[in-house]
């Protein structure tokens, strides 16, 4: 029998807070260690695609006119024409970084090298850097969304290189990149099991919206949603239970379901006909939260289910809320419209705080690390990229 999940919650007094200072760009100096076309093109491309995160100054490495101590990041670029290798390396407060590959001669190669150099820098700054509050993690010109960070690995969806949404896995410590090769379908909402054995995600692999399990060791895929219903936004409640939502009555509304890997069974957890429910998540022990879209008004809010199985907004207020997520603790993160754009908020023990007030763009799909120190999310500026907030540092500096 599927484990019984308690769907209860309580009303609490809400305290509001916000961090509204604008994003302060970090300063980067790029030293050109040769005069080759490749080195110059790579430097200019890094300056261009890194401009949201960094104020970049490019100079000849032999010049002594600039005090590099004024910079958060020092990057050196060198092309070894004899070995046909291009290298980007440098340092920041707390550590260093290096990325190299065989030199290319096309604009596409320059773009890919610049992206990988900046992302390698971000991985190392995340792990070892000491002077950042907000950090841009991905720099691809297309779509990077739906981040989950666990065991030093970032799982996310990207359309990089081939223009199709696929799941990528970046190992920050090993500095490796993998992807799940599903070139003829689109993937969304990846989640990883607590024991790191499975991925669950939403996919069009079978011709409609389905939820599947992906065995990270055997690479086998198992569809766990029925053949006759669309299914959305899976979430690992624990190592054997997967929450997701499914269409009811031909898609007129959705309900929360749970799949038990051990017993290979499905069970419905909610029953209401006035909400489209998405992204169910374990919160505050064994409670479940989700965000819902109300049919009559199209308003979006974060909801919970009380002891009588009645569904109510978790935080009653007029602003649209979406993309709630928790790892089962009292900390819930979500995206809320602040009157101009969607920001990342946290709700913890009755206190509601805007974490991304320094970013003047729409931000969605927040998740956080096991230690609750970092919040990952997608920032939609001129493109969509993965960012991370040092929650612990921001809260320490709260005015």
Buried (B, 14 or more C-beta within 10 A) or exposed (E): EBBEBEBBBEEEEEEEBBBEEEBEBBBBBBBBBBEBEBBBBBBBBBBEBBEBBBBBBBBEEEEEEEEBEEBBBBBBBBBBEEEEEBBBBBBBEEEEBBBBBEBBEEEEBBBBBBBBBBBBBBBBBBEEBEEBBBBBBBBBBBBBBBBBBBEBBBBBBBBBEEEBBBBBBBBBEEBEEEBBEBEEBBBBBBBBBBEEBBBBBBBBBEEBBBBBBBEBEEEEBEBBBBEEBBBBBBBBBBBBBBBBBBBBEEEEBBBBBBBBBEEEEBBEBBEBEEBBBBBBBBBBEBBBBBBBBBEEEEBBBBBBBEEEEEBEBBBEEEBBBBBBBBBBBBBBBBBBBBEEBBBBBBBBEEEBBBBBBBBBBBBBBBBBBEEBBBBBBBBBBEBBBBBBBBBEBBBEEEE
